[in-house]
């Protein structure tokens, strides 16, 4: 089975803003970035799974409509594919977050959560549960099929750590641009990475 992990396109909030679980609007260059994504998808999907946040919902629906088999592509949404939640820090400028609190969180973001947020381990747990429940069973049913997973940087990095057997502490060493496409092949329980961040 071929699986494409697709990060949403650029958003309208600047990089100076802390956002994750918030539902933010897409930037004006959406159409251009959508076209770029499509050049890196060699085969149409049998099914699309996506985060329900609007920046992923729109992309998933547009990719389904553009598919050669648009009339049979199933688009599904799962809350477990939402981005990492920063809790009380959501939508604050990074510069407004107390430096000592930010430094403490960054020292062990895998196990420490922002106030009223989640740990990176909690993100990994929910994403892993989604994968085991929804994706792995499809390999037996459609071994030659294609799945698109439309989600967020944190979610996709978590999955790549799983496939590459990397510590979650190294997740942000994996560069993922807005609109990045990662390709992998799943045969039985064996993953082969085709490319990352195209």
C-alpha positions in Angstrom: 0.0 0.0 0.0 1.2 3.5 -0.8 0.5 6.2 1.7 1.0 9.9 1.3 1.3 12.1 4.4 0.4 15.6 3.4 0.8 18.7 5.5 -1.7 21.5 5.1 -0.7 24.6 3.2 0.4 27.9 4.7 -1.9 29.6 7.2 -2.8 33.3 7.6 -1.3 33.7 11.1 2.4 34.6 11.2 5.1 32.4 12.6 5.3 34.7 15.6 2.0 33.3 16.9 1.7 30.1 18.9 -1.0 28.0 17.3 -1.7 24.3 17.1 -5.2 23.1 18.0 -6.8 26.4 17.0 -8.7 26.6 13.8 -6.9 29.2 11.7 -7.5 30.4 8.2 -5.4 29.6 5.2 -3.1 32.1 3.5 -3.9 33.7 0.2 -1.4 31.4 -1.7 -3.5 28.3 -1.1 -4.2 27.6 -4.8 -0.5 27.8 -5.7 0.5 25.5 -2.9 -2.4 23.1 -3.7 -1.0 22.8 -7.3 2.5 22.0 -5.9 1.1 19.3 -3.7 -0.7 17.6 -6.6 2.6 17.3 -8.5 3.9 15.1 -5.8 1.0 12.7 -5.7 1.6 10.0 -8.3 -1.5 7.9 -7.7 -5.1 8.8 -6.9 -6.4 7.8 -3.4 -8.8 5.0 -2.5 -9.5 6.9 0.7 -8.5 10.1 2.4 -8.2 10.6 6.1 -7.8 14.1 7.5 -7.8 16.3 10.5 -11.2 18.1 10.9 -9.6 21.5 11.3 -10.5 23.7 8.3 -7.0 24.0 7.0 -6.9 20.2 6.5 -10.6 19.7 5.7 -10.5 22.0 2.7 -7.3 20.5 1.3 -8.6 16.9 1.7 -11.9 17.8 0.0 -10.1 19.6 -2.9 -7.7 16.7 -3.4 -10.7 14.3 -3.5 -12.5 16.5 -6.1 -9.4 16.7 -8.3 -8.9 12.9 -8.3 -9.4 10.9 -11.4 -11.8 8.7 -9.4 -13.5 11.6 -7.5 -16.8 9.9 -7.5 -15.5 7.0 -5.4 -13.0 8.7 -3.1 -14.0 8.5 0.5 -13.0 11.4 2.7 -13.0 10.8 6.5 -12.1 13.0 9.4 -10.7 11.9 12.7 -10.1 14.2 15.8 -6.9 12.2 16.6 -5.3 13.8 13.5 -5.6 17.3 15.0 -2.4 19.3 15.6 -0.7 19.4 19.0 -2.6 21.6 21.5 -0.8 24.3 23.2 -3.5 24.9 25.8 -3.4 28.4 27.3 -0.7 29.4 24.9 -2.9 29.0 21.8 -3.0 32.1 19.6 -0.6 34.1 21.9 2.5 35.7 20.4 5.5 33.5 21.3 7.0 36.7 22.8 4.1 36.9 25.3 4.7 33.5 26.8 6.9 33.8 29.9 10.4 32.8 29.0 10.9 30.6 32.0 7.7 28.6 31.3 8.7 28.3 27.6 12.2 27.1 28.5 10.9 24.6 31.0 8.5 23.1 28.4 11.1 23.0 25.7 13.5 21.2 28.0 11.2 18.1 27.8 8.3 18.8 25.5 7.7 15.1 25.1 6.6 14.7 28.8 5.7 18.3 29.8 2.6 20.1 28.7 1.8 23.8 28.3 -0.8 24.9 30.8 -4.1 23.1 29.9 -2.4 21.7 26.8 -1.1 18.2 26.0 2.3 16.6 26.0 3.9 15.5 22.8 3.7 11.9 24.1 -0.1 12.4 24.3 -0.1 13.5 20.7 1.9 10.5 19.7 -0.4 8.2 21.6 -3.5 9.4 19.9 -1.9 9.4 16.5 -0.6 5.9 17.0 -4.0 4.7 18.1 -5.5 6.2 14.9 -2.9 4.5 12.8 -3.4 1.1 14.3 -7.2 1.3 14.2 -7.8 2.9 10.8 -4.7 2.5 8.5 -3.1 -0.8 9.3 -6.3 -2.9 8.8 -6.6 -1.3 5.3 -3.3 -2.9 4.2 -4.9 -6.3 4.3 -8.0 -5.2 2.4 -6.3 -3.0 -0.2 -2.6 -4.1 -0.4 -2.2 -2.2 -3.7 -4.3 0.8 -2.8 -3.4 4.4 -1.9 -4.2 6.4 1.1 -3.8 10.2 1.6 -3.4 11.4 5.2 -3.9 15.2 5.4 -2.8 16.6 8.7 -0.3 18.8 10.5 3.4 19.2 11.1 3.3 17.7 14.6 1.2 14.7 13.6 3.3 13.9 10.5 6.6 14.2 12.4 5.1 11.9 15.1 4.3 9.3 12.4 7.8 9.6 10.8 9.4 9.0 14.2 7.3 5.9 14.5 8.3 4.6 11.1 12.0 5.5 11.5 12.2 4.4 15.1 13.3 7.8 16.2 12.9 9.3 19.7 10.1 11.8 19.8 12.6 14.3 21.2 14.1 14.3 17.6 10.7 15.0 15.9 11.5 18.6 15.1 14.8 17.7 13.4 12.6 16.5 10.6 11.9 19.5 8.3 8.4 19.8 7.0 7.3 22.8 5.0 3.8 23.9 4.5 2.3 21.7 1.8 5.0 19.1 2.3 4.3 15.6 0.9 5.9 12.5 2.4 5.6 9.1 0.6 5.8 5.7 2.2 5.0 2.1 1.3 3.6 -0.3 3.8 3.9 -4.0 3.1 2.7 -6.1 6.0 4.3 -4.5 9.0 7.3 -3.1 7.0 7.6 0.6 6.1 9.7 2.0 3.4 10.1 5.8 3.1 10.1 7.0 -0.4 10.7 10.7 0.3 10.1 13.3 2.9 9.2 17.0 2.5 8.6 17.3 -1.2 
